[in-house]
Amino acid sequence: MPSVLGLLEAREKRVREEIARLREEAERVQAALSGAEAALQRLVDARATVAEVLAGPPSAVVEPVQSAVTGSPVPRRAEGMAASVLAPDYRRIVSVLESEAGREGMRCRQLAAALGLEVVPAKVEGVRPKAKRLVERGWVLHVRPGVFTAPTVALLKAPGRRPASRPLMSMVIDHSTMVSAYM
């Protein structure tokens, strides 16, 4: 028969182990509770800040300054919009096309050379999608296949040529019919 002291020692050992386990669990719960309380405090502070900003006078709202950086999207051109909203690469293309050299329009090879790039296929083909994106957004005109110019530059009027201010709009109706019209 086991001794009473032995049974008490065994039970005491189990209770001490249970206490140690519960203390570890309490520490874990306390750490989780601290994290949740910190998150709650951040949300309360954010809500208070938003309420304070919204309660302020409307004139206190300041429009963010638009400054283009490399890799930023090309915005659609609107009335009075300056080329300064464009990313540097696009701004350089527009400035070259607005210069005297771009008056008659430029092919991508000429445009790459004017931008100071090597006239190799990799560089020329890097300029082409940028020029086409500028056409899509209204910054540049595609006057003839592969020829780009700035919309402010009026092409010399020659027989069979249209002015740059009236871009050609083409639309494919079905696989065999294409309609073109001057805008």
Backbone as CSV, one residue per row, in Angstrom:
resi,resn,N_x,N_y,N_z,CA_x,CA_y,CA_z,C_x,C_y,C_z
1,MET,0.828,-1.154,0.000,0.000,0.000,0.000,0.886,1.236,0.000
2,PRO,0.519,2.203,-0.859,1.338,3.406,-0.937,1.198,4.231,0.335
3,SER,2.268,4.927,0.613,2.250,5.737,1.817,1.481,7.024,1.568
4,VAL,0.981,7.599,2.586,0.200,8.827,2.494,1.102,9.965,2.035
5,LEU,2.328,10.000,2.567,3.267,11.048,2.159,3.617,10.927,0.673
6,GLY,3.772,9.701,0.198,4.074,9.487,-1.220,2.941,9.958,-2.109
7,LEU,1.700,9.685,-1.680,0.532,10.126,-2.451,0.426,11.653,-2.446
8,LEU,0.710,12.243,-1.289,0.659,13.707,-1.219,1.747,14.341,-2.090
9,GLU,2.933,13.766,-2.079,4.028,14.290,-2.919,3.671,14.178,-4.402
10,ALA,3.109,13.059,-4.814,2.723,12.866,-6.211,1.654,13.874,-6.611
11,ARG,0.680,14.051,-5.714,-0.391,15.018,-6.019,0.152,16.441,-6.050
12,GLU,1.055,16.761,-5.123,1.684,18.090,-5.090,2.460,18.341,-6.386
13,LYS,3.171,17.321,-6.865,3.939,17.442,-8.112,3.005,17.733,-9.283
14,ARG,1.867,17.026,-9.373,0.901,17.248,-10.462,0.322,18.653,-10.392
15,VAL,0.009,19.122,-9.214,-0.569,20.451,-9.050,0.459,21.520,-9.428
16,ARG,1.733,21.326,-9.030,2.788,22.278,-9.410,2.947,22.331,-10.946
17,GLU,2.909,21.168,-11.605,2.999,21.120,-13.068,1.813,21.842,-13.701
18,GLU,0.622,21.639,-13.129,-0.583,22.307,-13.630,-0.455,23.823,-13.461
19,ILE,0.085,24.258,-12.318,0.287,25.687,-12.066,1.281,26.256,-13.070
20,ALA,2.385,25.557,-13.336,3.391,26.030,-14.310,2.772,26.142,-15.705
21,ARG,1.974,25.133,-16.075,1.322,25.166,-17.394,0.344,26.332,-17.483
22,LEU,-0.424,26.553,-16.432,-1.389,27.645,-16.424,-0.697,29.006,-16.442
23,ARG,0.465,29.126,-15.763,1.215,30.379,-15.792,1.723,30.664,-17.208
24,GLU,2.240,29.621,-17.900,2.695,29.794,-19.284,1.542,30.230,-20.177
25,GLU,0.404,29.584,-19.989,-0.773,29.942,-20.776,-1.227,31.363,-20.459
26,ALA,-1.154,31.746,-19.185,-1.542,33.100,-18.776,-0.600,34.130,-19.411
27,GLU,0.694,33.823,-19.489,1.656,34.733,-20.128,1.346,34.880,-21.623
28,ARG,1.017,33.741,-22.266,0.670,33.772,-23.689,-0.603,34.588,-23.899
29,VAL,-1.598,34.383,-23.075,-2.858,35.129,-23.180,-2.616,36.611,-22.898
30,GLN,-1.760,36.905,-21.921,-1.444,38.304,-21.592,-0.760,38.988,-22.777
31,ALA,0.161,38.282,-23.459,0.836,38.855,-24.630,-0.176,39.101,-25.754
32,ALA,-1.080,38.144,-25.985,-2.104,38.317,-27.009,-3.034,39.471,-26.652
33,LEU,-3.366,39.585,-25.384,-4.227,40.668,-24.916,-3.548,42.024,-25.126
34,SER,-2.253,42.103,-24.832,-1.514,43.357,-25.042,-1.508,43.746,-26.521
35,GLY,-1.291,42.770,-27.406,-1.308,43.048,-28.843,-2.661,43.535,-29.315
36,ALA,-3.725,42.901,-28.836,-5.082,43.299,-29.225,-5.409,44.688,-28.698
37,GLU,-4.977,44.996,-27.478,-5.219,46.322,-26.928,-4.477,47.400,-27.718
38,ALA,-3.243,47.103,-28.157,-2.474,48.057,-28.970,-3.170,48.296,-30.315
39,ALA,-3.666,47.231,-30.946,-4.381,47.370,-32.219,-5.647,48.204,-32.034
40,LEU,-6.356,47.952,-30.944,-7.563,48.726,-30.648,-7.221,50.205,-30.464
41,GLN,-6.146,50.500,-29.773,-5.758,51.889,-29.546,-5.409,52.583,-30.863
42,ARG,-4.726,51.878,-31.769,-4.414,52.464,-33.085,-5.690,52.781,-33.858
43,LEU,-6.675,51.883,-33.805,-7.947,52.118,-34.499,-8.700,53.297,-33.894
44,VAL,-8.701,53.399,-32.582,-9.376,54.514,-31.917,-8.707,55.826,-32.308
45,ASP,-7.359,55.842,-32.323,-6.624,57.049,-32.712,-6.913,57.419,-34.172
46,ALA,-6.957,56.407,-35.043,-7.229,56.665,-36.460,-8.630,57.235,-36.646
47,ARG,-9.603,56.656,-35.953,-10.974,57.153,-36.052,-11.067,58.593,-35.565
48,ALA,-10.385,58.895,-34.469,-10.405,60.257,-33.931,-9.752,61.235,-34.908
49,THR,-8.657,60.822,-35.542,-7.976,61.683,-36.511,-8.857,61.941,-37.723
50,VAL,-9.497,60.896,-38.238,-10.378,61.053,-39.403,-11.546,61.966,-39.047
51,ALA,-12.141,61.778,-37.888,-13.258,62.628,-37.471,-12.803,64.079,-37.350
52,GLU,-11.598,64.299,-36.841,-11.058,65.649,-36.705,-10.833,66.296,-38.066
53,VAL,-10.290,65.522,-39.003,-10.041,66.048,-40.350,-11.354,66.364,-41.060
54,LEU,-12.315,65.470,-40.949,-13.606,65.684,-41.612,-14.384,66.839,-40.998
55,ALA,-14.160,67.110,-39.722,-14.860,68.200,-39.054,-14.261,69.559,-39.395
56,GLY,-13.047,69.570,-39.944,-12.383,70.827,-40.282,-13.054,71.515,-41.451
57,PRO,-12.717,72.788,-41.682,-13.314,73.528,-42.802,-12.866,72.931,-44.142
58,PRO,-13.744,72.961,-45.165,-13.410,72.382,-46.461,-12.209,73.042,-47.124
59,SER,-11.963,74.312,-46.818,-10.830,75.001,-47.442,-9.496,74.478,-46.933
60,ALA,-9.517,73.723,-45.838,-8.279,73.189,-45.287,-7.774,71.994,-46.088
61,VAL,-8.620,71.449,-46.981,-8.206,70.305,-47.789,-7.278,70.803,-48.895
62,VAL,-6.108,70.226,-48.967,-5.107,70.616,-49.956,-4.981,69.502,-50.975
63,GLU,-5.060,69.867,-52.247,-4.891,68.885,-53.301,-3.447,68.405,-53.318
64,PRO,-3.224,67.111,-53.506,-1.850,66.621,-53.563,-1.154,67.145,-54.814
65,VAL,0.122,67.413,-54.685,0.914,67.898,-55.813,1.212,66.711,-56.717
66,GLN,0.885,66.875,-57.993,1.146,65.797,-58.931,2.551,65.932,-59.467
67,SER,3.378,64.994,-59.114,4.710,64.975,-59.673,4.936,63.579,-60.231
68,ALA,5.267,63.550,-61.483,5.429,62.272,-62.147,6.794,61.694,-61.822
69,VAL,6.824,60.388,-61.690,8.074,59.678,-61.467,8.166,58.565,-62.498
70,THR,9.350,58.060,-62.680,9.536,56.979,-63.637,8.631,55.820,-63.264
71,GLY,7.930,55.301,-64.255,7.033,54.186,-64.023,5.604,54.585,-63.711
72,SER,5.336,55.892,-63.585,3.969,56.304,-63.300,3.141,56.224,-64.584
73,PRO,1.843,56.012,-64.465,1.011,55.873,-65.660,0.887,57.188,-66.430
74,VAL,0.589,57.062,-67.705,0.422,58.234,-68.561,-1.041,58.658,-68.479
75,PRO,-1.319,59.859,-67.968,-2.716,60.296,-67.856,-3.273,60.711,-69.210
76,ARG,-4.592,60.630,-69.349,-5.227,61.141,-70.570,-5.063,62.650,-70.577
77,ARG,-4.745,63.191,-71.743,-4.515,64.626,-71.838,-5.839,65.361,-71.763
78,ALA,-5.879,66.371,-70.908,-7.060,67.212,-70.758,-6.679,68.639,-71.142
79,GLU,-7.671,69.447,-71.378,-7.458,70.840,-71.760,-6.580,71.539,-70.726
80,GLY,-5.523,72.176,-71.170,-4.646,72.939,-70.291,-3.648,72.104,-69.504
81,MET,-3.594,70.802,-69.727,-2.677,69.939,-68.988,-1.267,70.064,-69.578
82,ALA,-0.297,70.297,-68.724,1.082,70.458,-69.174,1.795,69.113,-69.192
83,ALA,2.846,69.034,-69.993,3.616,67.799,-70.107,4.358,67.478,-68.812
84,SER,4.396,68.394,-67.876,5.102,68.154,-66.616,4.451,67.056,-65.778
85,VAL,3.204,66.679,-66.093,2.555,65.600,-65.355,3.023,64.229,-65.834
86,LEU,3.752,64.201,-66.937,4.240,62.940,-67.494,5.517,62.496,-66.788
87,ALA,5.750,61.204,-66.822,7.003,60.650,-66.312,8.150,61.178,-67.184
88,PRO,9.374,61.213,-66.657,10.498,61.805,-67.394,10.705,61.252,-68.806
89,ASP,10.616,59.939,-69.002,10.815,59.369,-70.344,9.775,59.887,-71.328
90,TYR,8.536,59.922,-70.907,7.459,60.390,-71.771,7.575,61.894,-72.026
91,ARG,7.964,62.636,-71.004,8.145,64.079,-71.150,9.231,64.371,-72.191
92,ARG,10.308,63.581,-72.191,11.384,63.778,-73.167,10.894,63.494,-74.587
93,ILE,10.079,62.444,-74.749,9.545,62.125,-76.080,8.675,63.270,-76.588
94,VAL,7.788,63.780,-75.738,6.922,64.885,-76.149,7.749,66.114,-76.496
95,SER,8.775,66.415,-75.705,9.585,67.612,-75.983,10.340,67.474,-77.289
96,VAL,10.832,66.277,-77.610,11.520,66.073,-78.894,10.536,66.259,-80.046
97,LEU,9.327,65.715,-79.900,8.334,65.833,-80.974,7.823,67.267,-81.122
98,GLU,7.849,68.054,-80.048,7.431,69.455,-80.123,8.545,70.351,-80.661
99,SER,9.767,69.840,-80.708,10.902,70.644,-81.185,10.865,70.786,-82.704
100,GLU,11.779,71.575,-83.212,11.896,71.791,-84.658,12.130,70.475,-85.395
101,ALA,12.899,69.574,-84.785,13.204,68.281,-85.419,11.948,67.430,-85.582
102,GLY,10.975,67.586,-84.705,9.768,66.779,-84.783,8.652,67.394,-85.591
103,ARG,8.905,68.529,-86.229,7.867,69.246,-86.970,7.203,68.380,-88.044
104,GLU,7.971,67.664,-88.805,7.415,66.825,-89.881,7.004,65.446,-89.390
105,GLY,7.252,65.156,-88.143,6.973,63.827,-87.614,8.260,63.013,-87.601
106,MET,8.307,62.062,-86.724,9.514,61.252,-86.587,9.143,59.786,-86.478
107,ARG,9.973,58.972,-87.076,9.864,57.531,-86.897,10.556,57.184,-85.580
108,CYS,10.293,56.009,-85.067,10.864,55.619,-83.774,12.385,55.576,-83.810
109,ARG,12.963,55.208,-84.947,14.423,55.191,-85.078,14.969,56.613,-84.916
110,GLN,14.333,57.589,-85.576,14.763,58.985,-85.461,14.532,59.505,-84.046
111,LEU,13.424,59.105,-83.468,13.086,59.529,-82.113,14.105,58.990,-81.108
112,ALA,14.504,57.730,-81.267,15.507,57.143,-80.376,16.830,57.895,-80.495
113,ALA,17.220,58.229,-81.720,18.471,58.977,-81.920,18.368,60.362,-81.293
114,ALA,17.227,61.030,-81.443,17.048,62.361,-80.877,17.036,62.325,-79.348
115,LEU,16.646,61.198,-78.785,16.634,61.043,-77.327,18.012,60.671,-76.787
116,GLY,18.972,60.469,-77.695,20.324,60.121,-77.267,20.517,58.640,-77.014
117,LEU,19.592,57.822,-77.499,19.713,56.377,-77.325,20.480,55.778,-78.495
118,GLU,21.049,54.609,-78.268,21.691,53.898,-79.372,20.593,53.512,-80.373
119,VAL,20.926,53.604,-81.644,19.930,53.246,-82.658,20.103,51.762,-82.976
120,VAL,19.679,50.961,-82.031,19.686,49.506,-82.171,18.253,49.044,-81.960
121,PRO,17.885,47.899,-82.526,16.490,47.454,-82.427,15.931,47.437,-81.002
122,ALA,16.717,47.036,-80.030,16.210,46.963,-78.657,15.791,48.339,-78.145
123,LYS,16.572,49.359,-78.442,16.250,50.714,-77.966,15.101,51.312,-78.768
124,VAL,15.123,51.090,-80.092,14.056,51.615,-80.953,12.723,50.991,-80.557
125,GLU,12.710,49.684,-80.316,11.471,49.009,-79.942,11.049,49.366,-78.519
126,GLY,11.953,49.909,-77.713,11.584,50.399,-76.394,10.878,51.740,-76.467
127,VAL,11.182,52.519,-77.510,10.552,53.830,-77.693,9.150,53.664,-78.289
128,ARG,8.970,52.684,-79.153,7.697,52.515,-79.869,6.485,52.389,-78.947
129,PRO,6.480,51.507,-77.932,5.279,51.416,-77.087,5.022,52.695,-76.291
130,LYS,6.084,53.412,-75.944,5.885,54.670,-75.226,5.212,55.693,-76.135
131,ALA,5.665,55.764,-77.384,5.058,56.695,-78.336,3.597,56.309,-78.592
132,LYS,3.323,55.017,-78.730,1.949,54.569,-78.958,1.069,54.849,-77.742
133,ARG,1.633,54.703,-76.536,0.862,55.010,-75.330,0.533,56.499,-75.282
134,LEU,1.483,57.341,-75.716,1.231,58.781,-75.764,0.144,59.099,-76.787
135,VAL,0.095,58.351,-77.886,-0.965,58.536,-78.887,-2.321,58.170,-78.266
136,GLU,-2.383,57.021,-77.582,-3.636,56.568,-76.967,-4.178,57.580,-75.964
137,ARG,-3.279,58.287,-75.280,-3.687,59.215,-74.229,-3.818,60.657,-74.724
138,GLY,-3.595,60.892,-76.025,-3.826,62.218,-76.603,-2.661,63.185,-76.529
139,TRP,-1.472,62.723,-76.192,-0.304,63.602,-76.080,0.438,63.730,-77.403
140,VAL,0.322,62.734,-78.265,1.070,62.667,-79.520,0.114,62.195,-80.609
141,LEU,0.398,62.586,-81.841,-0.402,62.120,-82.979,0.377,61.092,-83.783
142,HIS,-0.342,60.131,-84.318,0.205,59.121,-85.209,-0.216,59.562,-86.613
143,VAL,0.632,60.355,-87.310,0.210,60.989,-88.555,0.223,60.057,-89.749
144,ARG,1.159,59.145,-89.779,1.242,58.113,-90.819,1.712,56.849,-90.129
145,PRO,1.589,55.718,-90.758,2.073,54.498,-90.106,3.539,54.653,-89.673
146,GLY,3.770,54.524,-88.386,5.124,54.590,-87.852,5.679,55.982,-87.656
147,VAL,4.889,57.038,-87.916,5.372,58.420,-87.801,4.554,59.134,-86.730
148,PHE,5.262,59.751,-85.789,4.632,60.431,-84.657,5.011,61.903,-84.659
149,THR,4.088,62.743,-84.176,4.373,64.167,-84.006,3.525,64.699,-82.857
150,ALA,3.883,65.883,-82.386,3.113,66.507,-81.312,1.866,67.157,-81.893
151,PRO,0.746,67.177,-81.184,-0.481,67.753,-81.735,-0.400,69.265,-81.928
152,THR,0.495,69.946,-81.247,0.604,71.392,-81.400,1.403,71.775,-82.631
153,VAL,2.112,70.821,-83.216,2.921,71.102,-84.396,2.051,70.897,-85.625
154,ALA,1.856,71.957,-86.413,1.056,71.836,-87.638,1.970,71.349,-88.752
155,LEU,1.563,70.283,-89.408,2.351,69.785,-90.527,2.195,70.732,-91.715
156,LEU,3.252,70.843,-92.505,3.177,71.660,-93.714,2.104,71.084,-94.611
157,LYS,1.264,71.957,-95.133,0.187,71.468,-95.983,0.748,71.169,-97.367
158,ALA,0.638,69.942,-97.737,1.065,69.501,-99.053,-0.076,68.673,-99.620
159,PRO,-0.125,68.539,-100.957,-1.210,67.759,-101.539,-1.251,66.354,-100.930
160,GLY,-2.449,65.957,-100.553,-2.622,64.606,-100.026,-2.292,64.464,-98.554
161,ARG,-1.897,65.545,-97.902,-1.559,65.453,-96.474,-2.602,66.202,-95.674
162,ARG,-2.891,65.698,-94.526,-3.850,66.336,-93.650,-3.098,67.035,-92.525
163,PRO,-3.664,68.079,-91.946,-2.993,68.764,-90.843,-2.952,67.884,-89.593
164,ALA,-1.956,68.116,-88.766,-1.783,67.322,-87.548,-2.907,67.554,-86.559
165,SER,-3.586,68.686,-86.658,-4.652,68.979,-85.705,-5.901,68.143,-85.969
166,ARG,-5.953,67.434,-87.086,-7.100,66.584,-87.380,-6.618,65.148,-87.552
167,PRO,-6.496,64.399,-86.462,-5.992,63.033,-86.576,-6.979,62.125,-87.301
168,LEU,-6.431,61.149,-87.945,-7.231,60.178,-88.661,-7.750,59.153,-87.666
169,MET,-9.053,58.909,-87.700,-9.639,57.908,-86.830,-10.038,56.738,-87.712
170,SER,-9.562,55.560,-87.386,-9.893,54.368,-88.153,-10.669,53.412,-87.281
171,MET,-11.592,52.680,-87.920,-12.387,51.735,-87.171,-12.609,50.522,-88.062
172,VAL,-12.374,49.352,-87.535,-12.608,48.115,-88.276,-14.021,47.660,-87.969
173,ILE,-14.825,47.574,-89.020,-16.219,47.160,-88.851,-16.302,45.644,-88.798
174,ASP,-15.684,44.977,-89.723,-15.548,43.524,-89.661,-14.179,43.189,-90.244
175,HIS,-13.864,41.928,-90.407,-12.508,41.552,-90.813,-12.131,42.025,-92.213
176,SER,-13.090,42.496,-93.018,-12.754,42.924,-94.374,-13.056,44.395,-94.657
177,THR,-13.661,45.116,-93.703,-14.046,46.503,-93.933,-13.432,47.409,-92.890
178,MET,-12.747,48.461,-93.344,-12.177,49.430,-92.433,-12.639,50.808,-92.865
179,VAL,-13.105,51.602,-91.935,-13.596,52.936,-92.220,-12.644,53.929,-91.574
180,SER,-12.229,54.963,-92.332,-11.365,56.002,-91.789,-12.067,57.336,-91.969
181,ALA,-11.898,58.211,-90.996,-12.505,59.529,-91.086,-11.629,60.523,-90.344
182,TYR,-11.642,61.769,-90.801,-10.921,62.823,-90.097,-11.806,63.323,-88.985
183,MET,-11.205,63.530,-87.827,-11.986,64.020,-86.691,-12.069,65.524,-86.765
